[in-house]
Amino acid sequence: MEKKELAEFRKRLEALKEKLLEGADERAEAGATVTLDQQKVGRLSRMDAMQMQAMAKAENQRVQVQLRQIDAAMDRIDNGTYGVCARCHERIAGDRLEANPATPFCTECAV
């Protein structure tokens, strides 16, 4: 892969990472412990808050996985293995990298 292409993919990966990190404070606040004081909040409101907390925690876990994938992709750019499938060592199709620049696998190995 050409240096120009690698630089463009790095730029896209850095932008994705920055976008994911922008919402970190909101996700942390949404995942905070739910207060179970029945005097302040009714039962249904507490259940709703607990459901929202669970969804925020799941979202945070998803984001953490994406951040690790982005970091790994930037490492692959640095060590010269970006665009090569981690399983079969064949070249990953350009349209696949365009759709998900952090993917470590070709279409066949991703299944």
C-alpha positions in Angstrom: 0.0 0.0 0.0 1.3 3.5 -0.9 2.4 5.9 1.8 -0.2 8.4 0.7 -3.0 5.8 1.1 -1.6 4.8 4.6 -1.5 8.5 5.6 -5.1 8.9 4.6 -6.2 5.8 6.5 -4.3 7.0 9.5 -6.0 10.3 9.3 -9.4 8.6 9.1 -8.6 6.3 12.1 -7.5 9.3 14.2 -10.7 11.1 13.3 -12.8 8.1 14.3 -10.9 7.8 17.6 -11.3 11.4 18.4 -15.1 11.2 17.7 -15.4 8.2 20.0 -13.4 9.9 22.7 -15.6 13.1 22.5 -18.6 11.3 24.1 -16.6 9.6 26.9 -17.9 12.0 29.6 -21.5 11.6 28.7 -21.2 7.8 28.6 -19.5 7.8 32.0 -22.3 9.9 33.4 -25.0 7.8 31.9 -23.4 4.6 33.3 -23.2 6.0 36.8 -24.8 4.0 39.7 -28.6 4.3 39.9 -29.9 5.7 43.2 -32.5 3.4 44.7 -34.1 5.9 47.1 -37.9 5.2 46.8 -38.7 8.6 48.3 -37.1 10.4 45.3 -37.9 8.1 42.4 -40.8 5.8 41.7 -40.3 2.1 40.9 -40.9 2.5 37.2 -38.5 5.4 37.0 -35.8 3.4 38.8 -36.3 0.5 36.4 -36.1 2.9 33.5 -32.9 4.4 35.0 -31.4 0.9 35.5 -32.2 0.0 31.9 -30.6 3.2 30.7 -27.5 2.5 32.9 -27.2 -1.0 31.4 -27.5 0.4 27.8 -24.8 3.0 28.6 -22.5 0.4 30.0 -22.9 -1.8 26.9 -22.3 1.3 24.7 -19.1 2.0 26.7 -17.9 -1.5 26.2 -18.6 -1.3 22.5 -16.7 2.0 22.3 -13.7 0.5 24.2 -13.5 -2.4 21.7 -13.6 0.1 18.8 -10.8 2.1 20.4 -8.7 -1.0 20.8 -9.3 -1.9 17.1 -8.4 1.6 16.0 -5.1 1.5 18.0 -4.3 -1.9 16.6 -4.9 -0.7 13.0 -2.6 2.3 13.6 0.0 -0.2 15.0 -0.4 -2.2 11.8 0.2 1.0 9.7 3.4 1.6 11.7 4.8 -1.9 11.3 3.8 -2.3 7.7 1.1 -4.9 8.0 -1.9 -2.7 7.4 -4.3 -3.9 4.7 -3.1 -7.5 5.2 -5.5 -10.0 6.7 -4.4 -11.1 10.2 -5.6 -14.7 9.5 -4.9 -15.7 5.9 -2.3 -13.0 5.2 -3.9 -12.0 1.9 -4.6 -8.4 1.0 -7.8 -6.9 2.4 -10.0 -5.4 -0.4 -9.9 -1.6 -0.6 -13.7 -1.2 -0.4 -13.6 -3.2 2.9 -11.0 -0.9 4.3 -13.0 2.1 3.1 -16.0 0.8 5.0 -14.1 -0.1 8.1 -10.5 1.1 8.2 -9.9 -0.7 11.5 -10.7 -4.2 10.2 -8.0 -6.7 10.7 -9.6 -9.4 8.5 -10.5 -9.9 4.8 -14.2 -10.6 4.0 -13.7 -14.4 3.9 -11.9 -14.5 7.3 -14.3 -12.1 9.0 -17.1 -14.7 8.7 
